[in-house]
Amino acid sequence: MKRMTVFVAVALGVAITLTGCAAQPPLKAADVVALTTLDKGADLLVGDTITVTASSKLLHKRKDRIKLAIEQSTDGKTWTSIAKKTAGSPTSTLSQQVKLSTAGTLVFRSEVSTLGAKSKVVTTSTTTSATVYDIKDLVRTLYYDETQAYRVSTVAGIAFDTARDYPGEFDTTSAAWINGVSADQAGHLTQAAVPDLTTISPAPNWLDPGGTCNAAGTAPPKGRTFIVTVNFSSAEDGYLPSSGNQDVHVTLLGGKVYFYEPLCY
């Protein structure tokens, strides 16, 4: 009995040793969830800073040590690593601030890799993108397009103004609006507008003072509002041409810049 007891203990010791030395199967994409998020996503401008966060979660009770990285691309094909760390388990996060220096689209993703000399990519997250705008380019284009529309015809100019007025700001069914449009058409109104792009400044707390076809604002418009000096030159039948500078407001909303030009008398 004594020998049997020793034998069993030794056998159990061997079994325990073999179990402890068993290697885990290689980490696969199905064992990891990777995500990428941005703290801001709408109406981003050159000069803004955003925070990109990568996160990973190991599944199936895996406890591997991994490398978590944030990658950036401008075309979704060529990727550059902008941050990385050795991650623990089962979850880990990595954040990186990114200064938006040029207009265009930036694409981000998270990458999970194994450690060691033969490190390999296990999985990447779905991509998330940030569209970056240049407010100067948007304002220049807005007023250039308005000027070109009025060169086509008064009707084309009025149609442009109506389409690019801030959404829902003016009551285009009001008598004041209808009378104003009729008067401009009868007088063959033409207009040219040239913004001074050096004067563009944020105006986040601006409230529309209201007029004959819109109520005064009680809260700042949604989006990002700016003030800019614009030189307006206009001509109309029966009146001498006029020209002068005005400080006006524009708002970036949904990637498009709108102005506030009431066509009402």
C-alpha positions in Angstrom: 0.0 0.0 0.0 2.8 2.4 0.7 4.4 1.9 -2.7 1.0 2.4 -4.4 0.5 5.7 -2.6 3.9 6.9 -3.8 3.1 5.8 -7.4 -0.2 7.7 -7.4 1.4 10.9 -6.1 4.1 10.7 -8.7 1.5 10.0 -11.4 -0.5 13.0 -10.3 2.5 15.1 -10.2 3.3 14.2 -13.8 -0.3 15.0 -14.9 -0.2 18.3 -13.2 3.1 19.2 -14.8 2.0 18.2 -18.2 -1.2 20.3 -17.9 0.7 23.3 -16.7 3.0 23.2 -19.7 0.3 22.8 -22.3 0.6 25.7 -24.8 -2.5 27.8 -25.8 -3.5 27.7 -29.4 -2.4 30.7 -31.4 -4.6 33.8 -31.0 -7.0 34.2 -33.8 -9.3 37.0 -35.0 -12.3 35.2 -33.5 -10.6 35.6 -30.1 -10.5 39.4 -30.2 -12.9 42.3 -30.5 -11.2 45.6 -31.6 -13.0 49.0 -31.8 -12.1 52.5 -32.8 -13.9 55.6 -31.7 -13.6 59.4 -32.1 -14.6 62.0 -29.5 -15.8 64.4 -32.3 -17.1 63.6 -35.7 -19.1 66.4 -37.3 -18.1 69.7 -38.8 -14.4 69.4 -38.0 -12.1 72.2 -39.2 -8.4 72.5 -39.9 -6.8 73.4 -36.6 -9.1 71.2 -34.5 -7.9 68.5 -32.2 -9.7 65.2 -31.9 -9.1 62.2 -29.6 -8.9 58.7 -31.2 -9.5 55.7 -28.9 -8.7 52.1 -29.7 -10.0 49.3 -27.5 -9.5 45.6 -27.5 -11.2 42.7 -25.7 -10.0 39.2 -25.5 -12.7 36.5 -25.7 -12.9 32.8 -24.7 -11.1 33.4 -21.4 -7.8 34.3 -23.3 -5.2 36.0 -21.2 -2.6 36.8 -23.9 -0.3 39.8 -23.9 -0.9 41.7 -27.1 0.2 44.9 -28.9 -2.6 47.4 -29.4 -2.1 50.2 -32.0 -3.9 53.1 -33.6 -3.3 53.5 -37.3 -4.1 56.4 -39.6 -4.6 56.7 -43.3 -5.7 59.3 -45.9 -6.9 56.7 -48.5 -7.8 53.6 -46.5 -4.9 51.7 -48.2 -1.6 53.0 -46.7 -1.6 53.0 -43.0 0.7 54.7 -40.4 0.9 53.8 -36.8 0.4 56.9 -34.6 0.3 55.2 -31.1 0.9 51.7 -29.7 1.2 49.9 -26.4 1.6 46.4 -24.9 -1.9 45.6 -23.6 -3.1 43.5 -20.8 -6.2 41.3 -20.7 -9.0 40.9 -21.1 -9.7 44.5 -22.1 -7.4 47.4 -22.9 -7.7 51.0 -24.3 -5.3 53.4 -26.0 -6.0 57.0 -26.8 -4.2 59.5 -29.0 -4.8 63.2 -29.7 -4.6 64.2 -33.4 -4.2 67.7 -34.6 -6.1 68.2 -37.9 -3.7 70.1 -40.1 -5.1 69.7 -43.6 -8.6 69.5 -45.2 -9.7 66.1 -46.4 -10.6 62.7 -45.0 -8.6 60.9 -42.3 -9.3 57.2 -41.6 -8.5 55.5 -38.4 -8.5 51.9 -37.2 -7.2 49.7 -34.3 -4.8 46.9 -34.8 -4.1 44.0 -32.5 -0.9 42.0 -32.9 0.9 39.3 -31.0 4.1 40.0 -29.2 7.6 38.6 -29.8 10.1 38.4 -32.6 7.6 36.9 -34.9 4.8 39.3 -34.1 1.9 39.1 -36.5 -1.4 41.0 -36.9 -4.3 39.2 -35.4 -7.1 41.5 -36.3 -8.0 45.1 -37.2 -11.1 47.0 -36.3 -13.6 48.4 -38.8 -12.5 51.9 -39.9 -13.9 55.2 -38.7 -13.3 58.4 -40.6 -13.2 62.2 -39.9 -13.9 64.7 -42.7 -11.9 67.9 -42.1 -12.9 71.2 -43.7 -11.2 74.5 -44.3 -13.5 77.3 -43.2 -11.8 79.8 -45.5 -12.3 77.7 -48.5 -15.9 77.1 -47.7 -16.7 80.8 -47.2 -14.8 81.8 -50.3 -16.7 79.2 -52.4 -20.1 80.2 -50.8 -19.9 83.8 -51.9 -18.2 83.0 -55.2 -21.0 80.7 -56.1 -23.6 83.3 -55.1 -21.9 85.9 -57.3 -21.9 83.5 -60.2 -25.6 82.7 -59.7 -26.5 86.3 -59.9 -24.5 86.7 -63.1 -26.7 84.0 -64.7 -29.9 85.8 -63.7 -31.8 87.4 -60.9 -33.9 84.2 -60.6 -30.8 82.0 -60.4 -29.4 84.3 -57.7 -32.5 84.3 -55.6 -32.7 80.5 -55.9 -29.2 80.2 -54.7 -29.8 82.5 -51.7 -32.9 80.6 -50.8 -31.1 77.3 -50.9 -28.1 78.5 -48.9 -29.9 80.4 -46.2 -29.7 78.6 -42.9 -32.2 75.8 -42.9 -35.6 76.8 -41.5 -34.4 80.3 -40.5 -36.8 82.3 -42.8 -40.5 82.0 -43.5 -40.4 81.8 -47.3 -44.2 81.6 -47.4 -44.6 84.9 -45.7 -45.9 88.0 -47.5 -42.7 89.8 -46.7 -40.6 87.2 -48.4 -42.9 86.9 -51.4 -43.0 90.7 -51.9 -39.2 90.9 -51.6 -38.6 88.2 -54.1 -41.1 89.8 -56.5 -39.4 93.3 -56.1 -35.9 91.9 -56.7 -37.1 90.0 -59.8 -38.9 93.1 -61.2 -35.8 95.2 -60.6 -33.4 92.7 -62.2 -31.2 92.6 -59.1 -27.6 91.7 -59.5 -25.1 91.2 -56.7 -21.5 90.4 -56.2 -20.0 89.4 -52.8 -16.3 89.2 -51.9 -15.5 88.0 -48.3 -12.4 89.2 -46.5 -11.1 85.8 -45.4 -8.7 87.3 -42.9 -11.6 88.5 -40.8 -13.3 85.1 -40.1 -13.7 84.6 -36.4 -15.8 82.1 -34.3 -19.1 83.5 -33.0 -20.5 80.6 -31.0 -22.9 82.7 -28.9 -24.4 84.7 -31.8 -28.2 85.0 -31.8 -30.0 86.1 -35.0 -31.7 89.4 -34.2 -34.7 88.5 -36.4 -36.5 90.6 -39.1 -39.7 90.9 -41.1 -39.7 87.2 -42.1 -38.0 85.5 -39.2 -38.2 85.5 -35.4 -35.3 86.6 -33.2 -33.2 83.6 -32.2 -33.4 82.4 -28.6 -30.4 80.1 -28.9 -27.3 80.0 -31.1 -27.9 78.1 -34.4 -26.9 74.5 -34.5 -23.5 74.0 -36.1 -20.4 76.3 -35.9 -21.1 80.0 -36.5 -18.5 82.6 -37.6 -18.5 86.3 -38.3 -16.9 87.6 -41.5 -16.6 90.9 -43.3 -18.0 90.8 -46.8 -18.0 93.4 -49.5 -21.4 93.5 -51.3 -21.9 95.2 -54.6 -25.4 95.4 -56.0 -27.4 97.0 -58.9 -31.1 97.2 -59.6 -33.2 99.0 -62.1 -34.1 102.5 -61.0 -31.4 102.7 -58.3 -27.7 103.7 -58.4 -25.3 100.8 -57.9 -24.2 100.4 -54.3 -21.1 98.8 -52.7 -20.0 98.4 -49.1 -18.7 96.2 -46.4 -20.9 94.3 -43.9 -20.1 92.1 -41.0 -22.3 89.0 -41.5 -22.6 85.6 -40.0 -22.2 82.1 -41.6 -22.8 78.7 -40.0 -21.1 75.4 -40.8 -23.7 72.6 -40.5 -23.4 69.1 -41.8 -20.3 70.0 -43.9 -22.0 72.9 -45.7 -21.7 76.7 -44.9 -25.0 78.7 -44.8 -25.5 82.4 -44.6 -28.4 84.6 -43.4 -29.7 86.7 -46.3 -33.4 87.5 -45.9 -35.1 88.3 -49.3 -38.0 90.1 -47.6 -39.3 93.7 -47.7 
